[in-house]
């Protein structure tokens, strides 16, 4: 399993996914995509939320681009995937709670 990143196909797939994440993040950051997520929220600070989500995608893409260059053992890969999953869940839950708070402040 540790040698899986030496295969050209796997490296190409990971690189393509990293490029996709970065391009999607740039599009969301500049407001060209991602508005469907915030349509129902009717937030005044919609631009801030799009920038946070876009920044998250860009950072994820950059970190994904480094994966093939690392010489990790299987345990390190599992550990980093676990940390990434926890940070992602915390980010999305925090963003959802923050947007609900913003919505309630605007209603009052």
C-alpha positions as CSV (number, residue, x, y, z in Angstrom):
1,X,0.0,0.0,0.0
2,X,2.9,2.4,0.7
3,X,4.0,2.2,-2.9
4,X,0.7,3.1,-4.3
5,X,1.8,6.7,-5.0
6,X,4.6,5.6,-7.3
7,X,2.1,4.5,-9.9
8,X,1.7,7.1,-12.7
9,X,-2.1,6.6,-13.0
10,X,-2.8,7.2,-9.3
11,X,-0.5,10.3,-9.3
12,X,-2.3,11.6,-12.4
13,X,-5.7,11.1,-10.8
14,X,-4.6,12.8,-7.6
15,X,-3.2,15.7,-9.5
16,X,-6.3,16.1,-11.6
17,X,-8.4,16.1,-8.5
18,X,-6.2,18.8,-6.9
19,X,-6.5,21.0,-10.0
20,X,-10.3,20.5,-9.9
21,X,-10.4,21.6,-6.2
22,X,-8.3,24.6,-6.8
23,X,-10.3,25.8,-9.9
24,X,-13.6,25.2,-8.1
25,X,-12.3,27.1,-5.1
26,X,-11.2,30.0,-7.2
27,X,-14.6,30.1,-8.9
28,X,-16.4,30.0,-5.6
29,X,-14.1,32.6,-4.1
30,X,-14.8,35.1,-6.8
31,X,-18.6,34.4,-6.7
32,X,-18.8,32.6,-10.1
33,X,-20.1,29.3,-8.5
34,X,-21.4,28.1,-5.2
35,X,-24.4,30.4,-4.8
36,X,-26.8,27.5,-4.7
37,X,-25.5,26.7,-1.2
38,X,-26.4,30.1,0.0
39,X,-29.6,30.8,-2.0
40,X,-31.9,29.7,0.8
41,X,-30.1,31.6,3.5
42,X,-30.6,35.2,2.1
43,X,-27.5,36.4,4.0
44,X,-26.2,40.0,3.8
45,X,-22.6,38.7,4.1
46,X,-22.9,36.2,1.3
47,X,-19.6,37.3,-0.1
48,X,-17.8,36.3,3.1
49,X,-19.3,32.9,3.1
50,X,-18.4,32.3,-0.6
51,X,-14.8,33.4,0.2
52,X,-14.6,31.1,3.2
53,X,-15.9,28.1,1.1
54,X,-13.6,29.1,-1.8
55,X,-10.6,29.3,0.5
56,X,-11.4,25.9,1.9
57,X,-11.5,24.4,-1.6
58,X,-8.3,26.1,-2.6
59,X,-6.5,25.0,0.5
60,X,-7.8,21.4,0.1
61,X,-6.6,21.4,-3.5
62,X,-3.1,22.7,-2.6
63,X,-2.8,20.1,0.2
64,X,-4.0,17.4,-2.2
65,X,-1.4,18.4,-4.8
66,X,1.4,17.6,-2.2
67,X,0.2,14.0,-1.6
68,X,2.1,12.3,-4.4
69,X,5.4,13.9,-3.4
70,X,5.3,12.7,0.2
71,X,6.9,9.5,1.2
72,X,4.4,8.4,3.8
73,X,3.7,5.0,5.4
74,X,0.2,3.6,5.4
75,X,-0.4,4.7,9.0
76,X,0.6,8.3,8.2
77,X,-1.9,8.3,5.4
78,X,-4.7,7.1,7.5
79,X,-3.9,9.5,10.3
80,X,-3.8,12.5,7.9
81,X,-7.1,11.5,6.3
82,X,-8.6,11.3,9.8
83,X,-7.4,14.7,10.7
84,X,-8.6,16.2,7.4
85,X,-12.0,14.6,7.9
86,X,-12.3,16.1,11.4
87,X,-11.2,19.5,10.3
88,X,-13.6,19.4,7.3
89,X,-16.6,18.4,9.5
90,X,-15.7,21.2,12.0
91,X,-15.4,23.7,9.1
92,X,-18.8,22.8,7.6
93,X,-20.6,22.6,10.9
94,X,-19.1,25.9,12.0
95,X,-20.0,27.6,8.8
96,X,-23.6,26.3,9.0
97,X,-23.9,27.5,12.6
98,X,-22.4,30.9,11.7
99,X,-24.8,31.3,8.8
100,X,-27.8,30.4,11.0
101,X,-26.6,33.0,13.5
102,X,-26.3,35.6,10.8
103,X,-29.8,34.7,9.5
104,X,-31.3,35.1,13.0
105,X,-29.5,38.4,13.6
106,X,-30.9,39.8,10.3
107,X,-34.4,38.8,11.1
108,X,-34.3,40.7,14.4
